[in-house]
């Protein structure tokens, strides 16, 4: 508990989910003043102060949700709120009021999603879907042309950025209706996003991704979150293309077999200690062996890359160590995104798992996500069971707890960390160069802590190195 928590009076005002709600006038004041809320976990008594606005950005009815957390306003703050409000104390409402037009406008201008969010927020769902269809048509027009890298970069950035913003907005709407209604609401967006992603994958090869494309992205968007989502999608698609070419047309797998014992066995044996060291081979790491990713699977994974941070609120910083970093808030975006994709849309389960499992870090304490909780429960019910593989390409072995990790989620972990530390818009630290980022990631995420996958990281490092050479 921080010192600021200790200053909260005992006679705080509880925001009860089954009792008193908050009057609209009070809500407006709390948001305007960015009044902090004392959050107390009833199970472990953990306390923390978090801005009401930040909590609302994650879930606008957070205090009305059942769970282990209870939320309090200090009596002092509540007194100030009442003084600034013309509403009488007894005039309570159970439900949070509908947002005013002014509040809606403020919400639309979320810093993390940029000014363009407002344009899409004014559109109907049908218009949003039509906009995605138009973006796809622009991509398709370029499929028959060659040599115009600038036009391709513009189209890829625009379509990816638009899809990220539109999905974010529609997901927010879907959270407030029952699952079946949400699936109907989001269906046209899901369908058109799928089609847009297919065209993007066809249009982009790993040779195309370069700094010019990234610069185009920076120029095209002023929202840090949407830039991140776009960069991760484009980097992810390019890397998967690079990976496919590597395992299909070279002796890379044979080279890995030769170097495996000396270079990798110790790392993977620590992840699968239940097996003799001699039993830790490449096929034990990658269930079914390393192989190229078929087009249908690649498209599904690419959709997952695009929407992986769909549950992230505008106030959440990306990289641990930033001044505003709050672990619980960051964890919540993974949970919210996973639940949203799984229950509120008809996106494939592959996309849901990527959204929910892309911060697992092989069970390292700094990681988080649903899989470790599910795995813990599974082990409790099946004490003799053990994971037989490190990584699977397929969904069923993850759902059946046969493997420790899902291939695209492990790829996304690497790209996610790399992007966060090389982001040119970092506020609290200077962006690292690609070389600095790779050195840091190897030391902190591979050698000191077994968070990222060692083999996939080495392939990614080669991928980045080749991109840098191509620019010289």
Buried (B, 14 or more C-beta within 10 A) or exposed (E): EEEEBEEBEEEBBBBEBEEBBBBBBBBBBBBEBEBBBBBBBEEEEBBBBBBBBBBBBBBBEBBBEEEEBBBBBBBEBBEBBBEBBEBEEEEEBEEBBEBEEEBBEBBBBBEBBBEBBBEBBEBEBEEBBBBBBEBBEBBBEBEEEEEEEEEBBBBBBBBBBBBBBBBBBBBBEBBEBEEEEBBEBBBBBBBBBBBBBBBBBBBBEBEBBBEEBBEBBBEBBBBBBBBBBBBBBBBBBBBBBBBBBBBEEEEBBEEBBEEBEEEBBEBBBEBBEEBEEEEBBBEBBBBEEBEBBEEEBBBBBBBBBBBBBBBBBBBBBBBEEBEEBBEBBBBBBBBBBBBBBBBBBEBBBBBBBBBBBBBBBBBBEEBBBBBBEBBEEBBEEEEEEEBBBBBBBBBEBBBEBBBBBBBBBBBBBBBBBBBBBBBEEBEEEEEBEBEEBBEBBBEBBBEEBBBBBBBBBBBBBEBBEEBEEEEE
